[in-house]
Amino acid sequence: MTGKPIILVTRKLPGLVEDRLQRDYQAILNPNDQLYSADELVSLCAKADAILPCHTEKLTADVIARLPENIKAICNFSVGYDHVDIDAAKAKGVIVTNTPDVLSDATAEIAILLMLGAARRASEGERMVRAGEWKDWSPTFMVGSQVSGKRFGVIGMGRVGQVAARRARGFDMDVHYYNRTRLDESLECGATYHENVEDLLENCDVLSIHCPATNETTGLLNKERLSLLPKGAIVVNSGRGGVVDDDALIEGLKSGHIFAAGLDVFNGEPDNIHPEYVNLNNVFLLPHLGSATTETRIAMGFRALDNLDAIFAGEEPKDRVA
């Protein structure tokens, strides 16, 4: 390879990240933040040495098979990589990386926001004020659910789950969790471990989802499991939409078994979200804002570039997932 490597950047990135890209690489940028089709993506890769995509690009087995041989790496601007067919990338010899660690605080903040917004009926109240419909106060007006001192359950006690648990302790919440493997006692900080999801659900006043979407976790929260939650529980999802069976959650919300839900991620996002969610007053909705702080988005970009730097220096990237 002669000259600087050519990097296809699929979305518009923070200015500081693009500045570093242009300094160290030949960057094919996307100044209009256009969402590329699969055909456009493959075409743009003709002269590139690597791709820096986001979770909005679906790098399926078919797309990866069509990538030209000059593509050496897919360095994701995301911690999740379920949008990339890892097996297909491995088979083609394409390195895949992600950006862990740097978005843990921001995503945990969103989980707490979702919990409070759902518990205290924030969406309803905000709409009421904006519409000029708030006319009076009474002891029974807009009564929500208090979270202080309640049980905070976590599915997926990884980096984000651990931070969310620490934040929940600030509300004097009793933390319970399920993880594929039990954490070291020093990381549990007094949390109660459950060996299976079913046991966890029975001990959750708030359930916060922080696991990735995999073959094992897709549809994990189905009708049967949701029914194990105590009546009046709150469901929070800042992980991946695929973990939740939408029809089952909506049924629980309509019946009142589940008091409310706070959702930042969805099946079919952004265009094919289940329409019933927007019709329910007891759902607090956000448009996938988990990592959406200036500090975090810059850190994500720099982490992706650190991985690129290592790859083109002939070194092992820190965050390799394939």
C-alpha positions, 0 to 999 in steps of 0.5 A: 500500500502506498500513501495514506490508507483510504477510509470510507466513513458512512455517516457524518462524525463529530468535527474533531473525529473527522479532523483526525481522520483527514490528518491521518488518512484519505477519508471519504466523508459523508458531509450530508449524513446520507444513509447509503443503500447496500449497493451504494455502500459496496460501490463506495468501497471500490477504492477504500481500504477500510470502512468506518460504519455506524449501527445504521449500516447493515453489513449482512453476509450478502453485503460482506460477500460483495465487498471488494478484496481491498477492504481490510477492516470494518471499524465500527462507530458503536459498541454493538456490532449486531449489524455486522455478520461476524461469521461472514467477515471472518470468512472473508478475512475482514477485521471487525472492531467496536468501541466499548468502554467509552459510552458506558456512563452516557448509556447508563444515564439514559437508563436512569432517565428512562426509569424516572421518565416512565415511573413519574409519567414524564411523557404525559406531563410534558405533553399536557403542559405543552398543550395547555391542558394542565388546569389544576393540582389535586392529590390524585393528579398524575400519580406515578411510581416511586423508585427510591428503595425499590429493587433494580434488576439488570439483565447483562451486568457488563460495563453499562449494566455495572454503571447503571447499577451504581447510579441506581444505588444513589436512589437506595435501590437494591440491585439484582442481576443476571449475567452469563457468568457471575461477577467477581465479588469486588464488582458486584458491590453487594448486588444479588446474583441470579443464575437464570432470568426467571429468578431475576424477574421475580425480584425486580420492581424495575428491570433494566436491559443491558445485554446485546442482541444475540441468537440467545437473547433475541425475544428473551423478554417474551410473554411468559417471562414478562408475566414473572415480573411483580405487578406494577413493575417498570421495564427499561431498555437501553440495550437492544430492541431485539431482546424484547417481544413487542407484542408481549410488552404491549400486552403487559402495559395495556393490562396494567401488569407492567406499570410503565416502560422506558424505551430508547431502542426498538425492533425495526428502528427507526422506521418500523417501530411497533405503532402501539408504543406511540399510542400508549401513555405509559411508555416513555420513548427516546430515539436511541440516544444512549451515547448521544453526548458530545463527549461520548461521541468524540470518544467513540470516534477516537476509539474507532480511529485507535483501532484503525491506527493499530490495524494499519500499523500491523498491530492487533487492534484493542477492540477486535470482535472478528 
